[in-house]
Structure formats: C-alpha cells, structure tokens
C-alpha cells in the first residue's frame, strides 16, 4: 500500500502535475492540502478522477483539503466527514477498511499561525484531543498533511533557524509531541531518525528548494499497528512547482 500527502498550493495551478503524478506514482491513498478551490471550481477531471473515490473540502481561494482513495483498495465509496473543530476547510476524514479492519484516515492542514497564533494552538490542542478520543476507543488512525510545525531542530535547516519563530516554538512542538504520544508514529522520522536533510517545504525565494534549505512540516502519521509495516518514506523535492514536495510512504 502506498500513502502520499502533498500540499499543492492551489490545485487548479497544479492540476496537470497532480494528474501526471497520480498516473506515475499510483498511490492508494492521497491527502492533499491548500487546494484553494470550492467543489464548483474544480475541473471535471478532478471531480470524477478515474480509479479514485474523491473527497473535496474547500472554499474559494484559500485553504481546503482533499482525500483520494483508490477504488481498487476500497470498493465502496467512503463516507467523508469533518471533526467539530474543523474550520476553514482544514480536515477531511473517512473510515476505511483496507484489510486490517477500520482505520480512520484523514488529511490535515494545520493553520500556519503567523496571523492568528492562538487559533493554531487551539487547533493543535483539539487535534490532540481528537487523537486521544480515538485512542481511548481503540480506533486506529492514519493521517497525513501539512502540520506547519517543525518538530525538532533536526527538522529545520540551520540557515532557517530563528529564535521563537512560528512553526518552531516550544508550545506548538509540545502539542505535536503530545499528539504523537497517543500511540502514533511519525513515519518519516521513524524511518530516517538522523536525516538532517529530510525537508518538505522551502520558502519560494533564493533557490532554497533547489538547495534543499527547508523545513519538515509535512507528515505521514499512523497508529503503531498500521505504521509497523512501513517500509519507505521519501520526499519528492524535485517534483512539481508547489513550495511543498510530495511525501510518499509504502507499507507492507
């Protein structure tokens, strides 16, 4: 099974790249962020994507997420839902059974926090409570997306480190760490525990993407039972024109 996440930074601008990428990679589950489009703005080719069940949750020009599931993996159309704390179309979920019983599968786009840091902290706290609730009910989780936090100093290039900048503050890092403590595994870092060049986002200037001077803020996270079969997790930095690279993990 192949799981992928990608902040496309505008799905209409990246439509051709997304279709080419799907055809090449053939991921089973795809989490998308910053689609920046409502359903009526999506081209027909994306609304009715061949071989995939498609869930879109967006508004015009800002935020928005998507969750694509291969019909070969799940033969029945998923029921897409959104938790109560969702705002600005930042979360889409579906309970999927891909051979190991139900797994709550979600695409997340955490607020950046630059303009409203308190809203980001509330969102992360609510996300942690959501994970705790599922853990208490013995529900397995698989989620991916742009969490907008570099968890440790290893997740940000030395040239990008600044004191107390949003995305690296102690309180937001602590909330991500607490979230992961709910029986969850950060797949990319678990498979690459010492990789100091495992970045997923690059500021769009000074050729930082080409030079790989970036941040790791896009994650694939799964309950331990699901993550135990994770074999690979790679960042496709050189693909596409978004300021984020797709993150692709294989399981089993």
Order of alpha helices (4+ residues) and beta strands (2+ residues): beta-alpha-beta-alpha-beta-beta-beta-beta-alpha-beta-alpha-beta-alpha-alpha-beta-alpha-beta-beta
